[in-house]
Amino acid sequence: MNLFLRRFLFFAPIFSILASVLTASLFVGQTYACTNLIVTRGASADNSCMITYTADSAGFFGRLAVLEASDGASRPVGGVDVFPEGTKTHKVLGFCGETVVDTFQGIINDCQVAMAETTWEGRQELFNTVGMFKYPQLMTAALQGASTAREAVLLLGKFADEYGYIDEGESISVCDKNEAWIFDICGTGSTEKIENSCVWVALRVPDGEITAHANMARIGVFPKDDPENCVYSDNVESFAIEKGLYDPNSGKPFSFYEAYGNNGVRDKRVCEKRVWSLFRRAAPSLNLSVDYAQGVEGAEPYPWSIKPDHPLTTADVAALMRDHYDGTEFDLSEGVDAGPYGYAMRCRPLYWEVDGKKYAWERPISTQQTCFSIITRSTPDLPDVVGGLVWFGWDDTYTTCYTPIYAASTRVPKSTTIGSISRFDMKSGWWTFNFVANYAYPRYREMIPDVKKVQEELETYFFQLQPAIEKTAVELAKTNSELAVQFLTDYSEMQTEKARDRWEQLANDLIVKFNDGYTRSSDGKYPNVGYPEEWLRRVVKEKGEQFLLPDEENKE
């Protein structure tokens, strides 16, 4: 054991407490947060790999940031110097909290390697109390060191094995311009040593298919003799046998999520149902049953990956991430729980109890707890300086607007770096988008069409402009790569600020049009809004006697 590890073990309990406090201050309320969709090259319309990510966490205020590349000097990550002196590292575009810089989490690097994650609790007895890496630092370190998705997957395992993993169960999406993977990891309940303090497995997503994960371990049975498509820790199966989590004499193959994951009915209802909804919308032809997501005993788990009914564009992927189980029996905008105006949100907690019976709200992909969401793009059809792209949107996926931010950017748009969760500021992108969403929620069915109209106008403009912008950047890069980078940086900032400015105008328009319970018409009049008849019937059924007018008012 080297000197660093010996010293670290001495201070491990202190580090553990500090790490928990710091991460808790950044990611408040992580339970059942975040959703990832992975699209391989062959499943996309433009030959690119894409990853989506919703950073869902109540009270989390994030800021975009750039972690510069190293020219060979040592660059510690989260307090751990994982790169030998002289190692050149990659520039990483990512995000952090308001003040806790050490919790920087990488999104994409300058080689188009991208990552995202969803957390699953797993078995509490397997939470480690020693180790150096929580998942944000682990992901960032791998992005700093990797030029391909395969390298990134191997570095995730290497760093977790060597320096210790001290976090809950985690599923990490990884892609580059050619392939995509999922990396599942959890602890081993280690309290004294870093060695063997985690178990992990990584599985490649077949080209031409998509997959998704949402706060449940995603990898089940995996091939142990296919190193091109699957890698795993040496102890991944032996530890499960040792702890009685898997019986090799059962006649069943070893499954990672069966041994280590959270697979209860609650978890399926609020986690796997999001996977089901993504799959059902991307491939309606499969007619996938909701039974597994509903926790029906004996129901078949969803496939590891599926082929979409048609190749997916960026606009298709954005649409998939805007979901309240629309059009299904679980549609959040329908029913008494949606109120008179089709409110498609449900306040936390997810679980509640009345008269001794337990219930759970539906947990959709689109939720008010989202700080921001992204769609990464990595493509072999463009040079790295142009190909790496993040479509970025503040707040709820349903009411956001995705704007292009290139991985090559030397700075991030100003509105993505300012503001505070404790002070309202319309100069902050997060507060601007958050305000519009919150103003629209109470009269959802009436106001959302106005939001969606502006959303569609801006995103259509951005999507249509991309080919011309990228053609220009490619030509610039042929003779002056620095000028190409500056061009893309300026463009990213201009479009992101354009969207924020337009959303501020939208806020003004909504306040003027939907004021005091009325909807102002184009001629300046204020006709009554009223309530849907279905909802009025519910009012009559529950409190009709209170509102009933005298008999003479009810005569023909």
N, C-alpha and C positions, 0 to 999 in steps of 0.2 A: 504494500500500500504506500503511495507516495506521500510526501510531506503535507501537501495541500489537503488530502483526504483525511489524514490523521488529525490535522488542526480543525478541519471542518466538523468531524464527528464530535469533537469536544464542545463546539458551539452549536451543534445541531438543534438542541431544544430551543435555543434563543432564536436561531434562524427560522425555525418552523413557526414560532409564534409571530415573528415579524412578517414573514411571508404571508401568513394567513390574514393578518390585519391589513396589509397593503392590498392584497388581492380583493379582500372583502370590500375595501373602500372603493375599488374600481368596478367590480362586477357584483353589484348588489342584487339579490333575488335571482340567482342563476337558475333555479329549479325549472326544468322544462323550457329552457330558453334556447333560441337559435335553431335555424333550419338550413340545411345544405342540400343543394341539387347539383349533381355532377353530370356534365354533358361531354362525351368524348368527340373526337374529330369526326368520326364517321356518322355521328348522330346530329351533327350541326349542319346548318345550311351553308356556312362559309368556311368549312374545313378547320375550325378552331376548337380548342378545348375551353370549356367554361365551368366556373364554380360560382354558386350563389352563397350568400351568407347573410343572415339577419342577426345583428348584434342586439339580442333581446335581453334587457335587464332594467328593471324599474330603478330609476334614479341615476342611471349611468349617463354621464355627459362625456362623450369622447371627442378627441381632436385628431385630425389627420396630421401626419408628420413624416419626414424623410430621414431614414438612418443612412448616413453616407457610407460609401464603400471605404475600405481600408486599403492603403497603398502598400501594405505589408507590415505595418505596425500592429502590435497586439491590440485587440478591441474586446474588452470584457462584455459579456452578455448576462444581465441579471446578476452581476457579481461574480460570475464564473468566467475565467479566461480559458475558453475552450479551443482557441486557435493558437497554434505554435507561432512564435516570433517569425515574421517573414511571410506569413500566410496572407494572401490578398483575399478580401471578402467582397461580397456584392452589395450594391446599394439596395435598400429595401424601403418600399412605400408601405406604411402601416398606420397604426393609431395608438393613442395612449389616453390616459385619464387627464384630468385637469392639472394635477400636481405630481402624480406618481409616475415619473418618467421610467422607472425600472420595469413597469408593467407594459411597456411598448409591445405591441403584438403586430408582427409582420403580416402583410397581405400578399405582396408580389415583389419579386426582385428584378434586377436588370437583365436576367436571362429568361424572363417570362415564366419562371417557376412561381406558382401561386398556391396559397393555402387558406383554408377556413376550418371551422370546427363547430361541433356541438358537444355539450357536456352531458354525460350520464353518470349518475351517482354510483351505481354498482353496489357491491357489498361493503358496508361500513367497516367490517373487520379487516378489510384489505387496504384501508387508507394508511399510508405511510406517515410516520412522524419524523423521519429523517430523509434527506434528499435535497437537491439544490434547484431542480427545475420544476416550476409550474408550467402549464401548457403554453402561456403566451411567450415566455422566454425560450422554451424548447422550440416552438415554431420559428421564432425570430432567428435563433442560432442556426437552424437548418437552412433557412432562406439565405442567411449570410454566407453559408458555406457551399451551397449546392448550385450546380449548373443545369441539372435535370431533375425531373420528378423522382426518378429512381435513386439518384444520389441523395435527394432530400429525405426520402423514406428511410434509407440506410442511416443517415445522420440522425434522424429522430430516434431510431433505436439505439444507435451508438452513444449518443449523449445521455439518453435516459439510463442506459446500462452503466455508463462510467461515472456519472455525476449524481445519479439518483433522481427519482421522480416523486414529487410530493404534491399530488393533486388527486381529484376524483377521476372516475372513468372518463375517457375522452375519445371521440372519433374525429380524426383530422382528415380533411379532404386535401389531396395534393395533385396538382397537374402541371404539366409544361405544355409546349406546343405540339407534343406528339402523343402523350399518354396521360392517363389519370389513375389515381390510387385512392384507397381509404386505409388509414392507419388507426387501429384500435389499440388502446393502452389503458392499463390500470395498475395500481400498486399491489404489493404482496403483504401488506400489514407490517412492514419492517419498522422496528423501533430502535435498532442499534447500528445496523450496517447499511451501506449504500449498495454493496454488491447484491445482485439478484433482487433488487427492490421493486421490480416491475415485470409485468408480462405484456407482450405485445404481438400483434400480427398485422401484416399489410398485404392487401389483395388488390391486384390490378383490375380495373373495370374494362371489360371487353370492348374493343373499338366498335363503334356503331351502336352502342347502347348508352343508357343513362342509369343513374342510381341516385339514391337520396338517403339521408339520415337525419333524425330529429330527436336527439336526446336519448337514444337507445343504442347500445352497441350494435354495429351493423353486420359484422362478419360472423357467420355461423361456422359450418363445416368448411374447411379449406384444404387445398392440396398440399401435402407435405413434401412432394417430390417434383415440384414445378417452380424452380427458383427464378425463372423468367417472369412469372406472374404472381408469385407469393413468397414472402420472406417473413420470418417470425423469430422470437427470442427462443433460446435453447430450452428454457424452462416452461414454455407456454402450456404444455400438456402435463409434464411431470409434476409441476406445482399443483395443478388442479387435482391430480391423483393423490398427492400427498395430503391435501387439505380435505379430501373427501368430496370434492366438487365434481368429480367425474370418475365413473367406474369403468375401467377398460374391459371388464368382463360383461358389461351390460349388452353387448352386441350392437351398440349404437356408436357411430363415429364421433370423435371429439368435436364439440362445437364451442367456439369462443364465447358467443353471447349466452349460451346456455350455462356455461360454467361461471362466467364472471359478470354477466350483464344484469340489468333490471328488466324483468320480463313479466311483471304482475299485470293484472287487468287494468289498474290505474295507469300504468306506464303505456300500455298499448292504446288506451283511449285517448290520451293526450299527446302521444309521441308517434306511434305507428300510423295513427289516422292521418297525420300530415303526409307521411310517405304514401299512403294509399291515395290521398287526394292528388298528389303530384303525378303518380303513376296513372290514375284513372283519367286525368285530363290530357296527359301526354300520349296515352295509348288507349283511347276508349274501346278500341276493338278487342282488348283483352278481357273486358267486362269483369274486372277484378272485384271479388266480393269484399265487403267491409267487415265480414265476420271476425277476421283475425284482429283487426283494429278495435273491434267492439269487445274483444276478450272472450269470444265464444269458444268453449272448450272443444278441442280437437280440430279447430280451424287451421288451415294451411298458412304458414308464414308467407309473406310476400317474396317474390323472387329477389335474388341478389341484385340483378339488373334487368332492364327490359329494353326493347327496341321501340322507340316512339313511332307513332303512325306516320309521321313525316319528319324530315330534318328540321331542327329547331333553329330559328333566328334569335337574335338578341331580344327582339320585341316579343317573341313567343316565350322566352325564358322569363322576361319581366312579367308577362301576363300570368305565367304559372305561379310566380311568387306573390301574386295578388289574389288571395283566396280566403273566403269565409265559408268554405264548403257550399259555394253558391250552386243553387239548383238541385241540391240533394235534400234528403230528409233532415240533415244536420245544419242547414242553412241558417247562419246566425242572424240574418236580417228578417227572418220570419218567426211568427209566434209571439205569445204574450211576453216572453222574456226579451223580445226586441223592442217593446214599447210601441207607441203609436206611430213612430217615424222610422221603423226598421233599423234601430241602432245595432250595428254588427259587432259590438265589443262587449266583453263581460268583465266586470271588475273582479280583481283578485280578492280572496283566494279562489283557486280553481275548485276546491272541494268545500262543501258546506253540508250542514245537517239541519233537518227540521223534524221535530217529533221523533227523534231517535233514529231516523233513516238518513243514510248518507247519499249525497248526490255529487255530481261533477259537471261543471260547465264544459262546453266544447272548447278546445284550444286550437284555433286556426293558425295558419302560417302568418296571415296579416294580423298584427296585434298592436295595441297602443303602447306596449312596453318597448318597442323597437327604437333603439338609439339611431341606428343607421343600417342600411343594407347595401350589398354590392353584388355585381356580376363581373367576375374577372374574365378576360379573354386572353388566350395565348394561341398564337398561330404560326405555322411554319411558312406561310405565304408572304410574310413581311420580315424585314430585319428586326432584331430584338429591340432596337431603339424606338421602333414604331409599333411593333406587334403587341407588346405588353400594355394592356389597357384595363382600367377599372371603371365600370359604370357605377357611380356613387349616388345614393339617395338618402336624405335625412328622414328619420322618423318612420312611421307606419308605411309599409310597402304599398298599401292600397292608395294612399294619398300623397306619395312622394313623387319626385321627378328625377329620373336617372340622368346624370350628366357625365361626360367623358373626362376621366383624369388619367393621363398616361403615366406608366410606371417610370418612364425616363425623366419625368418632371424634376427639376432641381428645387422647386418649392411647391407648396400646396396652396390652394386658393385661401385668401385671408379669412373669408367667412367660415371656413372649416377649422380655424385655429383659435377663434375668440369666443368669449361668453363663459357663463358659469351656470350650473344647475340651480344656484341659489339666487340668481338675479336675471330678470327678464331683459332681453336685449335683442331688438329686431335686426341689429347688424350681424347677429349670429345666425348662421344657416339653420342650426338645429332649432332655435327658438322660433324662427320664421315659419318653418314647416310644421313645427309642433303647434303653433298658435292656430294656423289654418285648420289642421286636423281637429283640434279640440273645439274650435268654434263650430265646426260642421257636425260633430258627433251628435249633439242633442236633437238636431233635425236632419238626421242622416239622409233619409230617402229624398228629401227636398234639395239639400245642398250639395251632396256628393256629385251630381251631374255637372255642376259648375266647376268643381275641382277637377273632375276627370276630363272635361273639355280642354282646360289649360294644360293639364298633364299630357294629353295626346298631342296637342299642337306643338309643345316644346320637344317632346321625345321624338316625334316624327321628323321634326326639323334636324335634331341632332343626328338621328340615324341616317337621314338622307345626305347630310353634309359629310359624314365620315369618309367615304371613298375619295372625295376631292381633297380633303385635308390630308389624308394618309398618302395619297399620290404625291402631293407637294412635299410632305416630309421625307418621303423616300428619295425624291430627286435632290433635296437639300443634303441628305445624309451621304449621297454619293461623292460630294465635293467638300462638305463641311458638316461633320457630325454634330459639332457643338451648336451650330446654327439651327440644325434640325431639332435638337433637344430644346433650345430656347423657344423655337416656334411652337412646339408641342406644349411646353410649359405655359406659354402665354395663352394658347388656345384653350387649354384645360381651365385656366383661371377665368378667362373671359366667359366661357359657357357656364361654368358653375356659378359665377356671380350674376350672369344673365338670368339664370333660373331663380336664384334667391331674390333678385329685384322683382321679377315677375310674380313671385309668390307673395311678396310684400304688397304689391298692387292687388293681387287676388284677395288678400286679407281685407284690404280697404273695400273692395267691391262687395265682398260677402257681408261685411258689417252694414254697409249702406242698403243692400238689397234685402237681407234677412234681419230685420230689426224689430225688437219688441214683440216677437211672435207673429209678425206679418211677413209677407213677401211683396216687396215694392215692385210694382209693374213698371214697364218701360215708359208709361205716361205719367209716372209719379204718384199713382194712386196706391192705396193700401187695402186690397181686398182681404176678407177673412180667410184664414188658412184652414181652420177646423181640424177634425180628426177623422181617420178612416172609419167607416161604418163597423167593420169587424171589431175594432178596438172599442168603439162606443157600446157595442153589444156586451162586451166583457164588463164595462163600467156599469151598465144597467144590471147585469146579473149579480155583481158583487155589491153595488151601492145604489141601485136604482131608486129605492124609496127616498133616499136623501135628495135626489135631484128631480124627482117627479113633480110636475106642476099640478095645480089643483084640477079637479074634474072638469070645470068649465073650459079650461084651456085645452082639454083633450077631446072635446066634443067635435063632431064633424061640422 
